[in-house]
Amino acid sequence: VLFNLKSKAVVSTQSTGIEVETEPSAHTTKTNNNNNSTDVTTAIDFGLEAVSHREIATQLSELRLECEEHGVELVQYQTESTLARIIELITKDLSEPYSIYTYRYFIHNWPFLCFMAKVEDEIVGAIVCKLDEHKKGSYRGYIAMLAVDKNHRRKKIGSSLVQKAIQTMIDHKCEEVVLETEITNQAALNLYQQLGFVRDKRLLKYYLNGVDAFRLKLWLK
């Protein structure tokens, strides 16, 4: 989800290492009020190491070669003439609709983080992201939307688009990348897990259809 303006309460789940955010009520309060505590889980908590820039570059190079074998080219967003096709692709996979202003918010502010996959002259995949200052001198990337035409799946297009976006984020001093996806979207969960993302939080009833979401996070070094 891109804009979820409802505030959330956080409940720590010790058994899984994943925090659960619930809708706030009169009986729900934030559990971590101690100034020494934090709601952010680190890679160390999962027993994982951050993904190196070299690993990202190597994976992207391998994925690019595989895409080329299928006649797929990755290109950066240039003009709004392609926006209608991007919206068409993404809308088919969305759990809830977004207005054209939402797309323009991301694409107009971070055009360098919008990439498309093309086969000949047809756009068959797209990723839309943003980059915000997270800590002084460092940045956090956010993957807002990712979609691949069902007729062109199983060609590593989704993985290639994600890695292309992450590589660009790294070039802009990004230290971590986050996103949300439905807990029922096993294909997306598998894709991001293979790329090094871990489940950071579970967001209860995050989507308008009532489905929970996992917040996934990738640490970079």
N, C-alpha and C positions, 0 to 999 in steps of 0.2 A: 504494500500500500504506500502511496506517496505522501499524502497529507492526512494524518490521523491526529486530529486536534484534541481528542479526549485525553485527559491526564490519566496516568496509570499508577497503580500501587504495585510495589515489588515484593514478592514473597520468595525467599531463598529456599531452594530445594536441595538439601544436603546430599541426598542419596544419588542424585544424578549430576550434580555440579552445574545444572542449568537453572537459572532464575526463572520464576514464573511471574508474569505481570497480569494482574487482574483488574477488572473494572472497580474503581474506588467506590466505597459505600460508607455509611455511618459506622460500620463495624470493621472497616479495613483501613489499616494504616501502614505506612512504609516501615519495614522492619529494621532497616539500617539507618539509625539516626546518629550513631556514633561518628564523630568527625574522622576517626581513624579508619573507618570501614569504607568500602567502595562497592558500587553495584556492577562494576565492570570486571568481567572474568578475564584472566590473562591466559596466554598459551601455556604457561607453566602449570596452571590449575588443571589443565587437560593432559599434562604430561607430553605436550607437543612443542616442537620448535617452530619458530617463525619461518616462513618461506623466503628463501634468499632471492635477490634480484636476478642472480645468474640462473637459478632454477626457472624463474618466470620466462626469461629470455630464451632458454633452451626449449621449454615446452612450447612457447609460441612459434619458434622456428620449426619444430616438428609438426605442429598442427597446421602451420601455413603450407607446408609441403603436402600434407594429406588433403587439404582443401584444394590445392592446385590440381591434384590428381582427379578431383571431381569437377574441375572447371569452375571453382568458386574463388572469387576475388573479394578481399576485404577493403572497403573504401570508407573514408571519413565523410560525414555529413557536410554538404556544401550549400545547397539552396533549399528553399521551402517547397520547391517543385516535387521533392521526394517525400514530403511530410504525409501526404494522404496515404501513400503506400505503407509507410511506417505505422501509422495509426491503424490501418486495416489489418496488418500482420499482428500487432500487439493486442488489439481488441478481441481477437479470436481466442486468446489465451488468458484474458483477464478475469479475475474473480469478481470485479466490480468496475463499472465504467469510469473513464476519466474524460474531462472536457478537453477541447483543443488547447485551452489556456494552460492546462497542466503540461501537455507536451511542449508547448512553446516556452514555458518557464524553464524547463530543463535544457531543451535544445538551443534556445537563444542565449542562455547564460553560460552553457558549457558545450558549445558545438564541437569542441575538440574531443569530447567524451561521448560522442554519438557516432557509432559505426554501423555500416550496412554490409551484408554479404550479398554479392551479386553473381548470378549465373547468366552469362551473356549480358543482356540489358534488363533482366528481371531481378528485383530486390526480393531475396528469399529469406533474409534474416536481418535482425536489427537489435542493437543494444543502446540503451539511453542511461547515462550516469551523471553524477555531479561530484564536486570536490569542494569541501569546506575546511576552513582552518579548525583544527582539533585542539592542538596544544601550540604554545608559542613556537613558531618555526617549523611546525609539522602539520600534516593534513590527513583527513579521513575521507576516503572515497565511499560513494554510495551507488550501488547498482539499482536503478529504479525500475527498469523494464528490460526484458529479454524475450525474444520470440523468434522461432524458426518455422518457416512454412512446412506443414506436415509432409508434403511431397519431397522435401529435401532434408529430412532428418536422417540420423545415423551416418552423417558425413563429417562429424566433428565441427559443424558450423557454430553451434552454441558455445562449445568450449573455446573455439578460436576467437569468437567475439569477446568473450569474457577475458581471455588472456590478453587480447589486444588492448582492451580498456584498462586492465590492470597495469600493463606496461606503460601506457600513457600516464596513468596516475603516478607511477613510480618516478617518471621523468619530472613530475611536478611535486616531488618531496612527500608523496603519500606514504604513511607508515602502517595504515590498516584500512581494510575494506569491509563494509557491512551491507547487508540486504535483509529483506524479509521474504519468506515464501510460506505457502500453506503447508501445514504438517501432513496433509494428504497428497501433496505433489511429490511423489516418490522419485519421478524422473529428474526434477529439479534438484532435490536433495542429493541424489546420487551424483549428478553432474558437479555440483559445488563441492561435495565431499572429495571427489577425485582431484579437484583443483586445490585442495588444502584447507577449505573452509570447515569450521566447527560450529556446533550448535551452542550459541551463547545464552539465549533466553527463549522461553516459551511465552508468547503473548496470547492470552486468553481472549477468545471472541474478537479477534483483531479485525476480521473482515466483516463486511455488511451481511454476508451470508451466514455469519455465526461461527465460521471455522477458525480455529486457532492458527497462529503462525509461529514459525521458528525464526528468530533473528540469528543469522549466520555471520561469522566473522573470520577474516583472514588477516593474520599478522605478517607484516613484511619486515625484512631486515636487509 
